[in-house]
Amino acid sequence: MTTTTSADTASGAQGAVLLLDRARSVVDPQLRTTVESLPGSIRRIAKYHFGWEHADGSPAAGQAGKAIRPALVLAAARALGADPAPAVKAAAAVELAHNFTLLHDDIVDEDPTRRHRPTAWAVFGIPDALLAGDAMNALALRLLAEDPHPASTEASARLAACVIELCAGQQADCAFEQRGPHEVSLDEVVAMATAKTGALLGCACALGALYAGADEEAVAALDAFGREAGLAFQLIDDLIGIWGDPGRTGKPAGADLVAHKKSLPVVAALVSGTPAGEELAALYARPALDAEAVRAAADAVERAGGRDWAQNQAAERMARAVEQLSRAVPDLSAAEDLLALAEFVTRRSR
């Protein structure tokens, strides 16, 4: 039996950070060039959202997120033995689509901050931020449509289908908030999370496979790998949404509980049949939760087993992800970058 030490974990995390930095260094120039093609007022909002400019238009030193999805595109191409350079436009397109969803999610969730500063809608207003998100989505598809690479047409169609799926997942997430504490099943919330988060990570891996010239079976396996890893990612993200450090997340503690989110650990607790699950249901039936109630809700989720369930599920989904990956890349040593990235996103600080 192999034992993973803290040193191994740290080394793996450092390797993943290097992969993300490398992806950002090659994708950012394409991303910036593409964003520059937007009309002036929309371009300003996009640049602010990406952290490249302050609200007044002056240059900023921020970065456009961690670049997990672009890194997956490039790592998938490498895992299949291809040069990732031709897939840079596809990686930028995935990042544009991802940020379109972030702009819209911040509006839907009424989040006041992202990446430790006010969200775009809070600065520029809801209509302008909404339209900037729409433009980013169109820009992602145009970037693929104009790419002369032979895989670009199929990649564009796959990304468009993915966006529709993740919109359906976001709509389901919002609909769950309007339903009673006992009216959402665990199967429903897993399906929602797979669509909302897993679909785009799966699409990123599939696009890398397409640009590597892979066959349908390998593309499907890479997509499945990304989806399973994406669900693990969402499970950890939901834990962070309850117990995350505001200093790291840039959001208030227990933000998902304040919003009455039917997140994965919350629903696992609500359907547990435990007294703690009933306590949580009673708290969620309140129209609003103050700081004390948020702490009580977090404690109830933990005592009802929601935290342990989510952590165990994240590990199980990662095991499934590796199984899917081995279908496309039997020698997993060739897919070390993909595995490092997947491990990184499921071991983020809570």
C-alpha positions in Angstrom: 0.0 0.0 0.0 1.3 3.4 -1.0 1.2 6.2 1.7 0.8 9.8 0.6 2.8 12.1 2.8 2.3 15.8 3.4 5.5 16.3 1.4 4.1 14.4 -1.6 0.9 16.5 -1.4 2.9 19.8 -1.2 5.1 18.7 -4.2 2.0 17.8 -6.2 0.4 21.1 -5.4 3.6 23.0 -6.4 3.6 21.0 -9.7 0.0 21.9 -10.4 0.7 25.6 -9.6 3.5 25.5 -12.2 1.1 24.0 -14.7 -1.4 26.7 -14.1 1.2 29.4 -14.4 2.4 27.9 -17.6 -1.2 27.7 -19.0 -1.8 31.3 -18.0 1.4 32.5 -19.6 0.5 31.0 -23.0 -3.3 31.6 -22.9 -3.3 35.2 -21.5 -1.9 36.8 -24.6 -4.6 35.2 -26.7 -7.3 36.0 -24.1 -6.2 39.7 -24.0 -6.1 40.0 -27.8 -9.5 38.5 -28.1 -11.0 40.7 -25.4 -9.6 43.7 -27.1 -11.9 43.1 -30.0 -15.0 43.8 -27.8 -16.7 47.2 -28.1 -15.3 49.8 -25.8 -17.8 49.9 -23.0 -18.1 46.1 -22.8 -14.4 45.7 -23.1 -13.9 47.9 -20.1 -16.2 45.7 -18.0 -14.4 42.5 -19.2 -11.0 43.9 -18.4 -12.2 44.8 -14.9 -13.7 41.4 -14.4 -10.5 39.7 -15.5 -8.5 41.9 -13.1 -6.5 43.7 -15.8 -8.0 47.1 -15.0 -9.4 49.0 -12.1 -13.0 50.4 -12.3 -11.7 53.7 -13.6 -9.9 52.0 -16.5 -6.3 52.3 -15.0 -4.1 49.2 -15.3 -4.3 46.6 -12.5 -2.0 43.8 -11.6 -4.7 41.2 -11.1 -5.0 37.8 -12.8 -8.0 36.3 -14.5 -8.5 33.4 -12.0 -6.5 30.2 -11.6 -6.7 29.1 -15.3 -7.8 25.6 -14.3 -9.9 25.1 -17.4 -7.4 26.3 -20.0 -4.8 24.2 -18.2 -7.0 21.1 -18.6 -7.4 21.8 -22.4 -3.6 21.9 -22.8 -2.9 19.0 -20.5 -5.4 16.8 -22.3 -3.7 17.4 -25.6 -0.3 16.6 -24.0 -1.7 13.4 -22.4 -2.6 12.2 -25.9 0.9 12.9 -27.2 0.1 16.1 -29.1 1.7 19.5 -29.1 -0.7 21.7 -27.0 0.2 24.9 -28.9 -2.5 24.6 -31.5 -5.1 24.2 -28.7 -4.3 27.7 -27.2 -7.3 29.3 -28.9 -9.6 26.5 -27.6 -8.2 27.0 -24.1 -8.9 30.7 -24.3 -12.4 30.0 -25.6 -13.1 27.8 -22.6 -11.8 30.5 -20.3 -14.1 33.1 -21.9 -17.1 30.8 -21.5 -16.2 30.1 -17.9 -16.0 33.9 -17.2 -19.3 34.5 -18.9 -20.8 32.1 -16.3 -19.0 33.9 -13.5 -20.4 37.3 -14.5 -23.9 35.9 -14.6 -23.5 33.8 -11.4 -22.5 36.9 -9.5 -25.6 38.6 -10.6 -27.9 35.6 -9.9 -26.3 35.0 -6.5 -26.1 38.8 -5.7 -22.4 38.2 -4.7 -20.8 41.6 -3.8 -17.2 40.4 -4.2 -15.1 38.2 -6.4 -11.3 37.8 -6.2 -11.3 40.1 -3.2 -12.8 43.1 -4.9 -16.3 44.3 -5.9 -18.0 42.2 -8.6 -18.6 43.7 -12.1 -22.4 44.1 -11.5 -21.7 45.9 -8.2 -19.5 48.4 -10.0 -21.1 48.8 -13.4 -24.7 47.7 -12.7 -26.6 44.6 -13.5 -27.5 45.4 -17.2 -24.0 46.2 -18.3 -22.5 43.2 -16.4 -25.1 40.9 -17.9 -24.4 42.1 -21.4 -20.7 41.8 -20.9 -21.2 38.2 -20.0 -23.3 37.6 -23.1 -20.6 39.2 -25.2 -18.0 36.9 -23.7 -20.0 33.8 -24.5 -20.4 34.9 -28.1 -16.7 35.8 -28.2 -15.7 32.3 -27.1 -17.7 30.7 -29.9 -16.4 33.2 -32.5 -12.8 32.4 -31.4 -13.4 28.7 -32.2 -15.4 29.4 -35.4 -12.6 31.5 -36.8 -9.9 29.0 -35.9 -8.6 27.2 -39.0 -7.8 24.1 -37.0 -9.7 21.0 -38.3 -11.1 20.3 -34.9 -12.5 23.8 -34.4 -16.0 23.2 -35.8 -16.7 20.2 -33.6 -15.1 22.0 -30.7 -17.4 25.0 -31.2 -20.5 22.7 -31.3 -19.4 20.9 -28.1 -18.7 24.2 -26.3 -22.2 25.5 -27.3 -23.9 22.4 -26.1 -21.9 22.6 -22.8 -23.0 26.2 -22.2 -26.6 25.1 -22.7 -26.1 22.3 -20.2 -24.5 24.5 -17.6 -27.2 27.1 -18.0 -29.7 24.4 -17.2 -27.7 23.4 -14.2 -27.6 27.0 -13.0 -31.4 27.3 -13.5 -31.9 24.1 -11.4 -29.7 25.5 -8.7 -31.8 28.7 -8.5 -35.0 26.7 -8.6 -33.9 24.5 -5.7 -33.7 27.7 -3.5 -37.5 28.1 -3.9 -38.3 24.6 -2.8 -38.7 23.4 0.7 -35.9 21.9 2.8 -37.2 18.4 2.1 -38.2 18.9 -1.5 -34.8 18.4 -3.2 -33.3 14.9 -3.5 -29.6 14.0 -3.5 -29.9 12.6 -7.0 -31.3 16.0 -8.2 -28.5 18.0 -6.6 -25.8 15.7 -8.0 -27.3 16.0 -11.5 -27.4 19.8 -11.1 -23.8 20.0 -9.9 -22.6 17.8 -12.7 -24.3 20.1 -15.3 -23.3 23.3 -13.6 -19.6 22.5 -12.9 -18.7 19.1 -14.3 -19.8 19.9 -17.9 -17.3 22.7 -18.5 -14.4 20.8 -17.0 -15.4 17.8 -19.1 -15.7 20.0 -22.2 -12.2 21.5 -21.5 -10.7 18.0 -21.5 -12.7 17.0 -24.6 -11.5 20.0 -26.5 -7.9 19.2 -25.7 -8.6 15.6 -27.0 -10.2 17.0 -30.2 -7.3 19.2 -30.9 -5.0 16.2 -30.4 -6.8 14.4 -33.1 -8.3 11.8 -30.8 -11.0 9.4 -31.8 -14.6 9.5 -30.4 -13.9 7.0 -27.7 -10.9 8.9 -26.3 -12.8 12.2 -26.5 -15.7 10.7 -24.6 -13.4 9.3 -21.9 -11.6 12.6 -21.4 -15.0 14.3 -21.2 -16.1 11.8 -18.5 -12.8 12.3 -16.7 -13.4 16.1 -16.5 -17.0 15.7 -15.4 -16.1 13.4 -12.5 -13.2 15.7 -11.5 -15.6 18.6 -11.9 -18.1 17.0 -9.5 -15.3 16.5 -7.0 -14.4 20.1 -7.5 -18.0 21.2 -6.8 -18.2 19.1 -3.7 -15.1 20.8 -2.3 -16.3 24.2 -3.4 -19.6 23.6 -1.6 -17.6 22.7 1.6 -15.7 26.0 1.1 -19.0 27.8 0.7 -19.8 26.8 4.3 -16.5 26.5 6.1 -14.1 28.5 3.9 -11.9 31.2 5.2 -13.2 34.6 4.0 -9.6 35.8 3.8 -8.9 33.2 1.2 -12.3 33.0 -0.6 -13.1 36.7 -0.7 -16.6 35.9 0.4 -18.4 36.1 3.8 -18.2 33.0 6.0 -21.2 30.7 5.4 -22.2 32.6 2.3 -24.1 29.6 0.8 -26.0 29.1 4.1 -27.0 32.7 4.2 -28.4 32.3 0.6 -30.2 29.1 1.6 -28.3 27.2 -1.1 -29.2 23.6 -1.5 -25.6 22.6 -2.0 -24.4 19.1 -2.0 -23.4 18.8 1.7 -26.6 20.7 2.7 -28.9 18.3 0.8 -26.9 15.3 2.1 -27.6 16.6 5.6 -31.3 17.4 4.9 -32.0 13.8 3.6 -30.0 12.1 6.4 -33.0 11.4 8.6 -31.1 12.6 11.6 -32.1 15.1 14.3 -29.4 17.4 13.1 -30.9 17.2 9.6 -34.2 18.3 11.0 -32.5 21.2 12.9 -31.0 22.3 9.6 -34.4 22.1 7.9 -36.0 24.3 10.6 -33.2 26.8 10.1 -33.6 26.8 6.3 -37.3 27.4 6.8 -36.5 30.8 8.2 -36.6 33.7 5.7 -33.2 35.0 6.9 -30.3 33.7 8.9 -28.3 35.9 11.2 -24.6 35.2 12.1 -25.6 32.9 15.0 -28.1 31.0 12.8 -25.4 30.5 10.1 -23.1 29.0 12.7 -25.9 26.7 13.9 -26.6 25.7 10.4 -23.0 24.8 9.6 -22.8 22.8 12.8 -26.0 21.0 11.9 -24.7 20.1 8.4 -21.6 18.6 10.1 -23.5 16.7 12.8 -25.9 15.3 10.1 -22.9 13.9 8.2 -23.1 16.3 5.3 -19.4 17.3 5.6 -18.1 13.8 5.8 -20.3 12.7 2.9 -19.1 15.5 0.6 -15.4 14.7 1.4 -15.9 11.0 0.8 -17.8 11.6 -2.4 -15.1 13.9 -3.7 -12.6 11.1 -3.2 -14.9 8.6 -4.9 -15.5 10.9 -7.8 -11.8 11.4 -8.3 -11.3 7.6 -8.3 -14.0 7.4 -11.1 -12.2 10.2 -12.9 -9.0 8.2 -13.0 -10.8 5.1 -14.2 -12.3 7.1 -17.1 -8.9 8.7 -17.9 -7.3 5.2 -18.1 -9.6 4.4 -21.0 -8.0 7.1 -23.2 -4.5 7.0 -21.7 -3.7 3.5 -20.5 -0.3 4.6 -19.4 -1.3 7.1 -16.8 2.3 8.4 -16.5 1.6 10.2 -19.8 -1.3 12.0 -18.1 0.5 13.2 -15.0 -0.4 16.9 -15.8 -4.1 16.1 -15.9 -3.9 14.1 -12.7 -2.0 16.8 -10.9 -4.6 19.4 -11.9 -7.5 17.3 -10.8 -5.7 16.6 -7.5 -5.1 20.3 -7.0 -8.7 21.4 -7.4 -9.9 18.8 -5.0 -7.3 19.7 -2.3 -7.9 23.4 -2.2 -7.8 25.1 1.2 -11.1 25.1 3.0 
